[in-house]
Amino acid sequence: MPGADPGVDPRAPIRHLVLDELSRGIVERLDPASASFLNSTGLAKASPMGLGLYRIEPVGKVGSVRTPTVQLDVRPKDRLGLGRLLFLLSYARDQGFRPDAVSAVEDRDLWSALAESLAQLAEQALGRGVLQGYLTVDESLRTVKGRIRISDQISRRPGMLVPLEVSYDEFTEDIAENRILRAALERMGQVPRVQPEVLSRLRQLKGKLDAVTRLPAGAPLPRWKANRMNLRYHAVLRLAELILRNASAEAGKGTQQTASFVVDMAQVFGDFVGTALREAMAAYPGELRLQFSTLLSEAVNDADRLSVRPDAVHLLGGRPVAVYNAKYRAATDPGASLTADHYQMLGHCTALAVPTAWLVYAGAGEVKLRRILNTDIDIVEFPLDLSRPPSDILASVRELARQSWGEVVPARPD
């Protein structure tokens, strides 16, 4: 990973560049190391133009990249704040996420908001001490403790009585919840230019978890289960997991510190719509399946067959009755293709023998129905305004479920 110029003064103000994800880009002066790191993150493309100038263009993702000399933010369309972004990111994993768990610092940059929010939530979680729980330990001992692992004993030590392969439960701080929290505190502590007072709080909090095993870089996050015993950790763990899954930070030599938080909004929106719609459609008969794959054409050889994969399909008695696609780019957004979206939905309806398809767009507007000429197929454009409060967004998804089920009911066989 490229580092910063050793001559950079860490006290010098950092340049803050802001792009809208749908903008055409800007021309700015960058040092080669920052330009190289920006390209490596995938947040934007920095193309050299000579004389130290680079053209910086968004590439369909949002987030923030920070180096010792510059910070680039690519913000979601419609000026969505951090709270809304984290709500969408987390919903597909845990419907219990509360957007108010993120500190209300939308007027500051993403890194300040993440660092301050993590510090606040960690202080609340650790205010009554470090959580302890039971951890299953496998060891080789000369005495019996817990239970003997017979199969391991036979395979590893045939004919030997000692040492014994045993498993036992130990009441300890070294549990999944604390490992995740420690890793998130470490990662945010490596982000360059975090406010000194916030950085001090993060380090003090991490110090309380020094007895906890450190997660290796790139290791999968340990699994934890929400229960009443770890209730005070729920909010901070959900934020910590979002940081660990989407942010990277590295502290190099001297001032060589870099950090990135990059997400694909099309993927985020699709995951959110799928999860929220499945939850809303649970109120009606049948089953909603995500990423439903089916054939579009017949062929002698399997390799020659065409297939389609709608984002979601609702089945009733095993038969498809409604099909949905989530499109983050609305028809009015630059680069969006309304015709291509409808061609795709026409293919879904034809392959599934479904009369009505639902295109769920990210944006404001009115529900619009389009009847496809020379067919009995309707395509409904359903907008989902992400600038609304989370409760309103979820209410809109429930309304989508209600309307789409209303189209299914008349077609149900008696």
C-alpha positions as CSV (number, residue, x, y, z in Angstrom):
1,M,0.0,0.0,0.0
2,P,1.5,3.4,-0.9
3,G,2.4,5.7,1.9
4,A,2.5,9.4,2.2
5,D,5.3,11.7,1.5
6,P,7.7,11.6,4.5
7,G,7.9,15.4,4.4
8,V,4.1,15.8,5.0
9,D,3.5,17.9,8.1
10,P,0.9,16.0,10.2
11,R,-0.3,19.4,11.6
12,A,-1.0,20.8,8.2
13,P,-4.7,21.0,7.3
14,I,-6.0,18.2,5.3
15,R,-7.8,19.1,2.0
16,H,-11.4,17.9,1.9
17,L,-12.8,17.1,-1.5
18,V,-16.5,16.1,-1.9
19,L,-18.2,14.5,-4.9
20,D,-21.8,13.4,-5.6
21,E,-21.8,9.8,-6.8
22,L,-23.6,10.8,-10.0
23,S,-21.3,13.8,-10.8
24,R,-18.9,13.8,-13.7
25,G,-15.9,14.4,-11.6
26,I,-13.4,17.2,-10.7
27,V,-9.9,18.2,-11.5
28,E,-7.6,18.6,-8.4
29,R,-3.9,18.5,-7.5
30,L,-2.9,15.3,-5.8
31,D,0.4,13.8,-4.6
32,P,1.1,10.5,-6.5
33,A,0.8,8.4,-3.3
34,S,-2.7,9.7,-2.5
35,A,-3.8,9.2,-6.2
36,S,-2.4,5.6,-6.2
37,F,-4.2,4.8,-2.9
38,L,-7.4,6.3,-4.1
39,N,-7.4,4.1,-7.2
40,S,-6.6,1.0,-5.1
41,T,-9.7,1.6,-2.9
42,G,-12.2,1.5,-5.8
43,L,-14.0,4.6,-4.5
44,A,-13.1,6.7,-7.5
45,K,-10.7,6.9,-10.4
46,A,-7.8,9.4,-10.4
47,S,-6.4,9.9,-13.9
48,P,-3.2,12.0,-14.3
49,M,-3.4,15.1,-16.5
50,G,0.1,16.4,-16.0
51,L,1.6,19.1,-13.8
52,G,0.4,17.2,-10.7
53,L,-3.3,17.5,-11.7
54,Y,-5.7,14.5,-11.6
55,R,-9.2,14.1,-12.9
56,I,-11.2,12.4,-10.1
57,E,-14.3,10.6,-11.2
58,P,-16.8,8.5,-9.2
59,V,-17.2,4.9,-10.3
60,G,-20.6,4.0,-8.7
61,K,-19.6,3.6,-5.1
62,V,-19.8,5.9,-2.1
63,G,-17.7,6.4,1.0
64,S,-14.6,8.2,2.1
65,V,-10.9,7.8,1.6
66,R,-8.4,9.6,3.8
67,T,-4.6,10.0,3.4
68,P,-2.2,12.3,5.3
69,T,-2.8,15.1,2.7
70,V,-6.4,14.7,1.4
71,Q,-9.8,13.3,2.1
72,L,-12.2,12.5,-0.7
73,D,-15.9,11.9,0.1
74,V,-18.2,10.4,-2.5
75,R,-21.7,11.0,-1.1
76,P,-24.9,9.1,-2.0
77,K,-27.4,10.8,-4.3
78,D,-30.2,12.8,-2.6
79,R,-27.6,13.8,0.0
80,L,-28.3,10.9,2.3
81,G,-26.6,11.3,5.7
82,L,-24.5,8.8,7.5
83,G,-27.4,7.6,9.7
84,R,-29.5,6.6,6.7
85,L,-26.5,4.9,5.0
86,L,-25.8,2.8,8.0
87,F,-29.4,2.0,8.4
88,L,-29.6,0.6,4.9
89,L,-26.2,-1.2,5.3
90,S,-27.3,-2.9,8.5
91,Y,-30.9,-3.8,7.8
92,A,-30.2,-6.8,5.7
93,R,-28.2,-8.3,8.6
94,D,-30.2,-7.3,11.6
95,Q,-33.6,-5.7,11.5
96,G,-33.1,-4.6,15.1
97,F,-30.5,-1.9,14.1
98,R,-31.5,1.6,15.4
99,P,-30.4,4.5,13.3
100,D,-30.3,6.7,16.4
101,A,-27.3,4.6,17.6
102,V,-25.2,6.7,15.2
103,S,-24.1,10.0,16.8
104,A,-26.0,13.0,15.3
105,V,-22.9,14.6,13.6
106,E,-24.2,14.6,10.0
107,D,-22.7,18.1,9.4
108,R,-19.2,16.7,9.9
109,D,-17.2,14.2,7.8
110,L,-17.9,10.5,7.9
111,W,-14.7,9.6,9.8
112,S,-15.5,12.0,12.6
113,A,-19.1,10.6,12.8
114,L,-17.9,7.0,12.9
115,A,-15.1,7.7,15.4
116,E,-17.4,9.7,17.8
117,S,-20.3,7.3,17.5
118,L,-18.0,4.3,18.2
119,A,-16.5,6.0,21.2
120,Q,-19.9,6.9,22.6
121,L,-21.4,3.5,22.1
122,A,-18.3,1.7,23.5
123,E,-18.3,3.9,26.6
124,Q,-21.9,3.0,27.2
125,A,-21.2,-0.7,26.6
126,L,-18.1,-0.8,28.9
127,G,-19.5,1.5,31.5
128,R,-20.4,-1.4,33.8
129,G,-17.2,-3.3,33.0
130,V,-16.1,-5.7,30.4
131,L,-18.7,-8.3,29.4
132,Q,-17.8,-11.9,30.4
133,G,-19.2,-15.1,29.0
134,Y,-18.5,-18.8,28.5
135,L,-15.9,-19.8,25.9
136,T,-15.4,-23.5,24.9
137,V,-11.7,-24.4,25.2
138,D,-10.0,-27.4,23.7
139,E,-6.7,-28.4,25.4
140,S,-4.4,-31.2,26.1
141,L,-4.1,-31.7,29.9
142,R,-2.7,-34.3,32.3
143,T,-5.9,-34.2,34.4
144,V,-9.5,-34.5,33.5
145,K,-11.3,-31.1,33.1
146,G,-14.7,-30.8,31.4
147,R,-15.2,-33.7,29.0
148,I,-12.7,-36.0,27.2
149,R,-12.8,-35.8,23.4
150,I,-12.7,-39.5,22.8
151,S,-12.2,-39.4,19.0
152,D,-9.4,-36.8,19.2
153,Q,-7.7,-38.9,22.0
154,I,-7.8,-42.1,19.9
155,S,-6.6,-40.4,16.7
156,R,-3.9,-38.2,18.2
157,R,-2.6,-40.4,21.1
158,P,-3.5,-44.1,20.4
159,G,-2.8,-46.2,23.4
160,M,-1.7,-43.3,25.6
161,L,-3.5,-42.3,28.8
162,V,-2.0,-38.8,29.2
163,P,-2.1,-36.1,28.2
164,L,-5.9,-36.1,27.7
165,E,-7.7,-34.2,24.9
166,V,-10.4,-32.3,26.8
167,S,-13.0,-29.6,26.3
168,Y,-14.3,-27.3,29.0
169,D,-16.2,-24.0,29.3
170,E,-14.3,-21.1,30.8
171,F,-16.0,-17.9,32.1
172,T,-13.8,-15.2,30.5
173,E,-13.6,-11.8,28.8
174,D,-12.1,-13.4,25.7
175,I,-15.4,-13.8,23.9
176,A,-16.6,-13.0,20.4
177,E,-18.3,-9.7,21.5
178,N,-15.1,-8.3,23.0
179,R,-12.9,-9.5,20.1
180,I,-15.2,-7.7,17.6
181,L,-15.3,-4.5,19.7
182,R,-11.5,-4.5,20.2
183,A,-10.9,-4.9,16.5
184,A,-13.2,-2.0,15.6
185,L,-11.5,0.3,18.2
186,E,-8.1,-0.6,16.8
187,R,-9.2,0.1,13.2
188,M,-10.7,3.5,14.0
189,G,-7.6,4.3,16.1
190,Q,-5.5,3.9,12.9
191,V,-7.5,6.4,10.8
192,P,-5.4,9.5,10.1
193,R,-6.5,12.8,11.5
194,V,-9.0,11.5,14.0
195,Q,-9.6,14.3,16.6
196,P,-7.0,13.9,19.4
197,E,-9.6,13.8,22.2
198,V,-11.6,11.1,20.3
199,L,-8.5,9.1,19.6
200,S,-7.6,9.2,23.3
201,R,-11.0,7.9,24.2
202,L,-10.7,5.1,21.6
203,R,-7.3,4.1,23.0
204,Q,-8.5,4.1,26.6
205,L,-11.5,1.9,25.6
206,K,-9.2,-0.5,23.8
207,G,-7.0,-0.7,26.9
208,K,-9.9,-2.2,28.8
209,L,-9.8,-5.1,26.3
210,D,-6.1,-5.8,26.3
211,A,-6.8,-9.3,27.7
212,V,-8.9,-10.1,24.7
213,T,-7.5,-12.0,21.7
214,R,-6.7,-9.7,18.8
215,L,-8.4,-10.6,15.5
216,P,-5.8,-11.2,12.8
217,A,-6.1,-8.9,9.7
218,G,-8.5,-10.3,7.2
219,A,-9.9,-12.9,9.6
220,P,-13.6,-13.6,9.5
221,L,-15.6,-11.9,12.3
222,P,-16.5,-14.3,15.1
223,R,-20.2,-15.1,15.4
224,W,-22.2,-13.8,18.3
225,K,-25.8,-14.1,19.3
226,A,-28.0,-11.3,20.7
227,N,-29.4,-12.1,24.1
228,R,-30.3,-10.4,27.3
229,M,-26.8,-11.0,28.8
230,N,-25.1,-8.9,26.1
231,L,-27.9,-6.4,25.6
232,R,-25.7,-3.4,26.5
233,Y,-23.3,-4.4,23.7
234,H,-25.9,-4.7,20.9
235,A,-25.7,-1.2,19.5
236,V,-21.9,-0.9,19.6
237,L,-21.5,-4.4,18.1
238,R,-23.7,-3.6,15.1
239,L,-21.7,-0.4,14.4
240,A,-18.4,-2.3,15.0
241,E,-19.4,-4.9,12.5
242,L,-20.3,-2.3,9.9
243,I,-16.9,-0.6,10.4
244,L,-15.0,-3.9,10.1
245,R,-16.8,-5.1,7.0
246,N,-16.6,-1.8,5.1
247,A,-13.7,0.2,6.4
248,S,-9.9,-0.4,6.2
249,A,-7.2,1.6,8.0
250,E,-3.5,1.2,8.2
251,A,-0.9,3.0,10.2
252,G,2.4,3.0,8.5
253,K,5.7,4.6,9.4
254,G,5.6,8.2,10.6
255,T,2.7,10.0,8.9
256,Q,2.0,7.2,6.4
257,Q,-1.6,6.5,7.5
258,T,-4.5,5.8,5.1
259,A,-8.1,4.7,5.6
260,S,-11.0,3.9,3.4
261,F,-14.8,3.3,3.8
262,V,-16.3,2.1,0.5
263,V,-19.7,0.6,-0.3
264,D,-21.5,-0.2,-3.4
265,M,-24.9,1.6,-3.1
266,A,-26.6,-0.6,-5.8
267,Q,-25.7,-3.7,-3.8
268,V,-26.7,-2.0,-0.5
269,F,-30.1,-0.9,-2.0
270,G,-30.8,-4.3,-3.5
271,D,-30.0,-6.1,-0.2
272,F,-32.1,-3.8,1.8
273,V,-35.1,-4.0,-0.6
274,G,-34.9,-7.8,-0.6
275,T,-34.7,-8.2,3.1
276,A,-37.4,-5.6,3.9
277,L,-39.7,-6.9,1.2
278,R,-39.4,-10.5,2.4
279,E,-40.3,-9.3,5.9
280,A,-43.3,-7.4,4.6
281,M,-44.6,-10.2,2.4
282,A,-44.5,-12.6,5.4
283,A,-47.9,-11.1,6.3
284,Y,-49.4,-12.8,3.1
285,P,-49.7,-16.4,2.0
286,G,-46.8,-17.9,0.1
287,E,-43.1,-17.4,0.1
288,L,-40.7,-14.7,-1.1
289,R,-37.4,-16.0,-2.6
290,L,-34.5,-13.7,-3.3
291,Q,-32.2,-14.1,-6.4
292,F,-34.7,-16.5,-8.0
293,S,-33.1,-18.2,-11.1
294,T,-35.2,-19.6,-13.9
295,L,-34.8,-20.5,-17.6
296,L,-35.7,-18.0,-20.3
297,S,-35.2,-20.2,-23.3
298,E,-35.2,-23.9,-24.4
299,A,-32.1,-25.5,-25.9
300,V,-30.8,-29.0,-26.7
301,N,-27.6,-28.3,-24.7
302,D,-27.6,-26.9,-21.2
303,A,-24.8,-24.5,-22.2
304,D,-27.1,-22.9,-24.8
305,R,-30.0,-22.1,-22.5
306,L,-30.6,-18.6,-21.4
307,S,-31.6,-17.8,-17.8
308,V,-32.9,-14.8,-15.8
309,R,-32.4,-14.0,-12.2
310,P,-34.9,-11.5,-10.7
311,D,-34.0,-9.9,-7.4
312,A,-37.2,-11.4,-5.8
313,V,-40.1,-13.6,-6.7
314,H,-43.2,-14.4,-4.6
315,L,-44.4,-18.0,-4.9
316,L,-47.9,-19.2,-4.0
317,G,-48.3,-23.0,-4.0
318,G,-44.9,-23.2,-5.6
319,R,-46.0,-21.0,-8.6
320,P,-44.5,-17.5,-9.2
321,V,-47.2,-14.8,-8.8
322,A,-45.1,-11.6,-8.5
323,V,-41.6,-10.5,-9.5
324,Y,-39.5,-7.6,-8.3
325,N,-36.3,-5.9,-9.2
326,A,-34.5,-3.2,-7.2
327,K,-32.8,-0.4,-9.1
328,Y,-30.7,2.1,-7.2
329,R,-30.6,4.5,-10.1
330,A,-34.0,6.0,-10.8
331,A,-35.1,6.7,-14.4
332,T,-34.2,10.4,-14.0
333,D,-30.6,9.7,-12.8
334,P,-27.7,10.3,-15.2
335,G,-26.7,7.0,-16.8
336,A,-29.9,5.2,-15.9
337,S,-31.7,3.3,-18.7
338,L,-35.5,3.1,-18.3
339,T,-35.9,1.1,-21.5
340,A,-33.3,-1.5,-20.4
341,D,-34.9,-1.9,-17.0
342,H,-38.3,-2.6,-18.7
343,Y,-36.8,-5.0,-21.2
344,Q,-35.3,-6.9,-18.3
345,M,-38.7,-7.0,-16.4
346,L,-40.5,-8.1,-19.6
347,G,-38.1,-11.0,-19.8
348,H,-38.7,-11.9,-16.2
349,C,-42.5,-11.8,-16.7
350,T,-42.3,-13.9,-19.8
351,A,-40.1,-16.6,-18.3
352,L,-42.2,-16.8,-15.1
353,A,-45.6,-16.4,-16.7
354,V,-46.3,-13.5,-14.3
355,P,-48.6,-10.7,-15.5
356,T,-47.2,-7.9,-13.3
357,A,-43.6,-6.9,-12.5
358,W,-42.5,-4.3,-9.9
359,L,-39.5,-2.0,-10.5
360,V,-38.4,-0.6,-7.1
361,Y,-36.4,2.6,-7.7
362,A,-34.4,4.6,-5.2
363,G,-35.9,8.1,-5.4
364,A,-39.0,10.3,-4.8
365,G,-42.0,10.4,-7.1
366,E,-45.3,8.7,-7.8
367,V,-46.1,5.1,-8.5
368,K,-46.5,4.7,-12.3
369,L,-48.0,1.7,-14.3
370,R,-46.8,0.9,-17.8
371,R,-48.8,-1.5,-20.0
372,I,-46.5,-3.2,-22.5
373,L,-47.9,-3.1,-26.0
374,N,-49.2,-6.3,-27.6
375,T,-49.0,-8.1,-24.2
376,D,-51.0,-8.6,-21.0
377,I,-47.9,-7.5,-19.0
378,D,-47.9,-4.5,-16.6
379,I,-44.7,-3.0,-15.2
380,V,-45.1,-0.9,-12.1
381,E,-42.5,1.7,-11.2
382,F,-42.5,2.0,-7.4
383,P,-40.2,4.8,-6.0
384,L,-38.6,4.4,-2.5
385,D,-37.6,7.7,-1.1
386,L,-34.4,7.1,0.9
387,S,-34.3,10.6,2.2
388,R,-37.3,9.8,4.4
389,P,-36.9,8.6,8.0
390,P,-36.3,4.8,8.3
391,S,-39.8,4.2,9.7
392,D,-41.3,5.8,6.6
393,I,-39.0,3.8,4.3
394,L,-40.1,0.6,5.9
395,A,-43.8,1.7,5.7
396,S,-43.3,2.3,1.9
397,V,-42.0,-1.3,1.5
398,R,-45.0,-2.6,3.4
399,E,-47.2,-0.6,1.0
400,L,-45.3,-2.2,-1.9
401,A,-46.1,-5.6,-0.4
402,R,-49.8,-4.6,0.0
403,Q,-50.2,-3.3,-3.6
404,S,-48.4,-6.2,-5.2
405,W,-50.4,-8.8,-3.2
406,G,-53.6,-6.9,-4.3
407,E,-52.6,-7.7,-7.9
408,V,-52.1,-11.3,-7.1
409,V,-55.4,-12.0,-5.3
410,P,-57.7,-11.6,-8.3
411,A,-55.5,-14.1,-10.3
412,R,-55.6,-16.7,-7.5
413,P,-57.4,-19.9,-8.6
414,D,-60.5,-20.7,-6.6
